[in-house]
Amino acid sequence: MHLKNFLDYISNEKRYSIHTLTSYKSDLNQFFLFLNTEFNISEPNKVSFKMIRNWISHLLENGLKSVSVNRKISSIKSYFKFIEMSGYSNYNPTLKIISPKTSKRLPVFVEKNNIDNLLDNNFFNEDFEGRRDKLIIELFYFTGIRLSELLNILILDIDFKKTKLSRNELMQKMRNHNIISQVHYIPVTIHPYYKKIGYSLKELDTCKSYYNRCLSIPLYYDLTYEEQDYVIDSILNILH
């Protein structure tokens, strides 16, 4: 059935891993055994679409999951593509094969009482790492945020359109609470040298957007827990 030639091809030409080669070899040997047992066939040019469909039905009837069956179908499709390309057969019996549908896995979720126990029963330490970890869990659970979105949150990424506050208005209200904040990102186009050579902030929409929204708040290592809580609670009260 030219199995060795096929394995040499996907190993040397396709550079497939040893694990992939092992899987292909196992799938094809199982397929060849079925053909020989059921139809007494040992040549690839005698394999028909109906024979392959019978093999797929045989796998499903014996309890193999659709995901595993589809992997085996992928193996024989690659094999017969090689067989046709190499001239061992003038047609490909897998062209009409339709892979069985795979069932969608239901999402796994954390029940409300479990998340309440996690957040309310002093599971997290009161140090920086503990508060950080608790905040991460709260963001995941209460907002449905994705991991990639969480990782890309800026120091303070606030949608001022929803809060109806500009960055400068927020800074002023924070001053009223004796909280000093600063704008830590200054675009180079604002610096005098770049103004001389003709650069303008109006030409750089991304820089302008970050500049108008970016804000540094006083949260650093030397703050006490009480001071940290005061800063956080004050900002939450301002935004709400």
N, C-alpha and C positions, 0 to 999 in steps of 0.2 A: 504493500500500500504506500510505499515511498515515505514512510514515516521518518526514517533517519535523514533523508534528504531535506525534508521539511524542517526538522529540528535543527539541522546544520544551518539552514537558511535563516531562521529567526534568531539563531544564536550569533552567527557571523555577520549577517547583513543588517538585521534589525536590532542587534545588540540587546536582546531581551535578557533579563536576569535569570539566574539559575532556578529561582522559585517559579518564575513564569514558565520556563521550559518544563519543569516537573509537572506543573498543572496541565499544560497542553498535552504532554505525553500521557498522563493519566486519563484525561478526558477522551483522547483519541483511541487509546487502547480499549477503553470501555465501549466506545462507539463501534470499533472494529469487531469486538467480541459479539456485540448484538447483531451486527450484519451477518457474521459467519454463522451464528446460532439460528437466527430467524430466517435468513434468506440464502445461506450458503454462498455468500459473496466475499471475494477477497481482492477485487480490483476496483479502484475508485471510479473508473469510467462506466461501471455498471450500477452505481448508486443512483437512486432516483429521489425525487422530492418526497414521494409518498413514504419511502423507507425512512427518511429522516424524520418525517412527521410522526411515524409509528414509534420511532425511538424516543421522541420528545414526550409522546403520550405515555409510553412505558415508564419514563422517569417520573412524570407527574403522578401516575397511578401508584407508584411505589413510595410516594410521600416526599419526594425531593422538592424543596422549596423553589419557587419561581426564580429567585435570585441566583441560585446555584445552577438551575437549568439554563438560564440566560448566559451564564459564564461558559457552560459547555457548548452552547450554540455559537458563541463567539469563537471558541476554539476551532470548531469544524468549519466555520465560515472562512477563517484565516487559512485553514488547511486546503480547502477546495479552491480558494483563490490562488494559492501557490500551485496546486495541481494543474489548473487551467493555464496559468502563466507559464508553467514549465513544459506544457505540451503533452502531459500525461492524459489529459482528457480535453475534449473540445467544448464542454459546457460545464456550468456550475449549478449543481442541484440545490444549492442553498439560497439562491436569489429570491425565491418566493417564500422563504421561511419567515414567519412572523413570530417574534419572541412573545412568550406569555406575559401578561401584565403582572407587575409586582404589586403586592398590597402595601399601602402606605402605613408606616408605623405611627401609632398614636403618640402624641407628645407626652413626655413625662413631666409632671409638674409637682411642685411642693405644696402640700395642703396648708390652708391658712393657719390652723392651730400649730403646725410645725414651725412655720416661719415666725409666728408670734412668740413661740418658746425660744427660738433662736435669737430674736432681737430684744426680748424683754427680760430674759433671765440671766443677765450678766455673763453671757457666754464670751463676749469680747473683753479684752483687757482695756484699762483706762489710759493706756499709753498711746503714743502716736500710731503705732502699727495697728493696735486694736480698733481705734476710732476710724482709721483709714479703711480697714477691712469691713467694718460694720457699714460704713458709707457705701462701699462698693456693692454689698449685698442689697442694701436699701435701694440703690439706683437700679440694679437689675430687676428687683421684685416689683417695685412701685411704678416704674416707668416702662418696663419691657424693652429697655435699651439693648442693642446688640453689643457684643464684646468689642468689635472694631470701633463702634461709636464711643464706647466708654473710654477706650484707649486714646482717642483723639480729642477728648474734651480739653479745652484750654484752661488756664488758671481760673479765669472767671468768664465763662462763655454765656452771656445773658442775652436773651432776645428782648431788646428794649422796646420793640414795637408792641409786644404783648404786655410788658410791664407799664407801658406808657411813660417811661422815664428815659431820659437821655443819660449817657454815661456821666456827664457833668452834673446833672441833677441828682443822680445817685451819690456822687462824691460829696455834694453839698449836704445832703440829708445825713450821710455818714459823719460828716464834721459836726452836725448838730448832736450826734451821739458820742462825740469825742473820739471818733475813729478816723484816723488819718490814712488816706489812700493816695496813690500816685499812679500816673500813667508811665509805665515802664518801657513801652515801645514807642520810639520816636522815628518815623520814617526818615530816611536820609534826605529825601527831597525837601524836607522842612529846614534842614541845616543851611546856613548862609552860603557855604561854598557851592552846593548844588543848585541853589537858586540863581547864582551868578552864571552858571553854564546852561540855564534854561529848563531844568527839570521842574515839573509841576506835579503836585499830588493828584490833581484832577486826571492825569493820564494813567495813574496806577490804581485801578479800582480795588484790587485786593488789599493793597497797602492801606488805602483810605478806609476800607471797611474795618480792618483790624485796629487801626489807630483810633477810630471813633468808638470802638467797643471795648478795647483792652483796658484792664484795670488791675493794679496790684493792691491786695488787701493785707493788713498786718497779721499774717499767720506764719509764725516761724517757731523755731525750736525752743527759744527761751520764754515764750508765752506760757503762763500757767493755764491749767485746764479751765479755771474760772474765766480768765481773759479770752480764751478761745471760744468758750460758750457764749460770752457776751458779744463778741464780734459776729459769730454765726447767727445768733438769735436776733441781733439788731438788723442785720441785712435781710433776714427772712421777714421780719416785721415791716421793713421798708418796702419790700417787693410785694407784699400782700396788702 
